[in-house]
Amino acid sequence: MEPKNNPNELNVSDFALVFEDLTRIFIRLPSIEKLSFTTLSVLHTLSRKSPMRLTELTANEQITQSAITQLVTRLERDGLVERRPDPNDGRVVQVHITALGANVINSRRLDRMVQLTKFIEGLTLEEKRAIASAIPALRHLVELGNNS
């Protein structure tokens, strides 16, 4: 006999599955700025936490030091990031997102919002309210994940 779900409790399995599906859709939504997932991840990270050391980016993106160095070199060549000396330690280089790099992230976000609006129109008022009321809890969940 399977245990019945309490409607007042969060089913972590259901939550994970739905978020995996939403993430897959969300990542593929923008029709502009078709860049690799890793490239976009680095730009998104820098749009929130710029500047960062290469070692921090390596740890954050969970790729090798050589891979992040090559990626940052390409992004720098394309004008999306720039390297500058760390003002506190001249031996260290920090990676900064440029205005062009930030524009890539912002334009993708705006495109994504336009496309999501179309999906949201298919929801009932009650479903829209449920999602709106969940935003603070989801934001807190993101903070907890970022701090771990």
C-alpha positions in Angstrom: 0.0 0.0 0.0 1.4 3.4 -1.0 1.4 6.2 1.5 -1.1 8.9 0.7 0.4 12.4 0.2 -0.7 15.0 2.6 -1.7 18.0 0.5 -0.2 20.3 3.1 3.3 18.7 2.7 5.8 19.1 -0.1 6.4 16.0 -2.1 10.1 16.4 -2.9 10.0 13.9 -5.7 7.2 15.7 -7.5 8.9 19.0 -6.9 12.2 17.8 -8.3 10.6 16.3 -11.4 8.5 19.3 -12.2 11.5 21.6 -11.7 13.6 19.4 -14.0 11.0 19.7 -16.7 10.6 23.5 -16.2 14.4 23.9 -16.3 14.6 22.0 -19.5 11.9 24.2 -21.1 13.3 27.4 -19.5 16.8 26.9 -20.8 15.6 26.4 -24.3 13.1 29.2 -24.4 15.1 32.1 -25.7 15.3 32.3 -29.5 18.1 34.8 -29.4 21.8 34.6 -28.5 22.2 30.9 -29.1 25.3 30.1 -27.0 26.4 27.0 -25.2 25.0 26.2 -21.9 28.4 26.5 -20.2 29.0 29.9 -21.8 25.6 31.2 -20.7 26.1 29.8 -17.2 29.4 31.7 -16.9 27.8 34.9 -18.2 24.8 34.5 -15.9 27.1 33.9 -12.9 29.1 37.0 -13.7 26.0 39.0 -14.3 25.2 38.4 -10.6 28.6 38.1 -9.0 31.1 40.1 -11.2 34.0 40.3 -10.7 35.2 36.8 -9.9 38.6 35.0 -9.8 39.1 32.2 -12.3 39.3 29.8 -9.4 35.9 30.9 -8.1 34.4 30.5 -11.6 36.0 27.0 -11.9 34.4 26.0 -8.6 31.1 27.6 -9.3 30.7 26.2 -12.8 32.1 22.8 -11.9 34.4 22.5 -14.8 38.2 22.2 -15.0 40.6 25.1 -14.6 41.8 24.7 -18.2 38.2 24.6 -19.6 37.3 27.8 -17.7 40.5 29.5 -18.9 39.7 28.6 -22.5 36.1 29.7 -22.2 37.1 33.1 -20.6 39.6 33.6 -23.3 36.9 33.1 -26.0 34.4 35.3 -24.1 37.1 38.0 -23.7 37.9 37.8 -27.5 34.1 38.2 -28.2 34.0 41.3 -25.9 31.6 39.6 -23.3 34.1 39.6 -20.4 37.3 41.2 -19.5 40.2 40.3 -17.2 41.6 42.9 -14.8 44.2 42.7 -12.1 42.8 42.2 -8.5 43.2 45.5 -6.8 44.1 43.7 -3.6 46.5 41.2 -5.1 48.3 42.0 -8.3 49.2 38.3 -8.9 45.5 37.5 -9.3 43.2 38.2 -12.2 39.5 38.9 -11.9 37.0 38.3 -14.6 34.4 41.1 -15.1 31.3 40.9 -17.3 31.2 43.7 -19.9 28.2 45.7 -20.9 27.9 43.5 -24.0 28.0 40.4 -21.9 25.3 41.8 -19.5 23.2 42.7 -22.6 23.3 39.0 -23.7 21.9 37.9 -20.4 19.3 40.7 -20.3 18.1 40.2 -23.8 17.7 36.4 -23.2 15.8 37.2 -20.0 13.4 39.6 -21.8 12.9 37.1 -24.6 12.2 34.4 -22.0 9.7 36.6 -20.2 7.8 37.3 -23.5 7.6 33.6 -24.2 6.6 32.7 -20.6 3.8 35.2 -20.7 2.2 33.2 -23.5 2.4 30.0 -21.3 1.0 31.8 -18.3 -2.0 33.0 -20.2 -3.1 29.4 -20.3 -3.2 29.2 -16.5 -6.3 29.8 -14.4 -6.4 32.7 -12.1 -6.0 30.3 -9.2 -2.9 28.7 -10.7 -1.4 32.2 -11.3 -2.0 33.1 -7.7 -0.5 29.9 -6.5 2.7 30.5 -8.4 2.8 34.1 -7.3 2.4 33.1 -3.7 5.2 30.5 -4.1 7.8 33.1 -5.4 9.1 34.2 -1.9 9.6 30.6 -0.8 11.3 29.7 -4.1 13.5 32.8 -3.8 14.5 31.6 -0.2 15.2 28.1 -1.6 17.6 29.7 -4.1 19.3 31.6 -1.3 19.7 28.4 0.7 21.2 26.6 -2.4 23.6 29.5 -3.0 24.8 29.3 0.5 25.5 25.6 0.6 
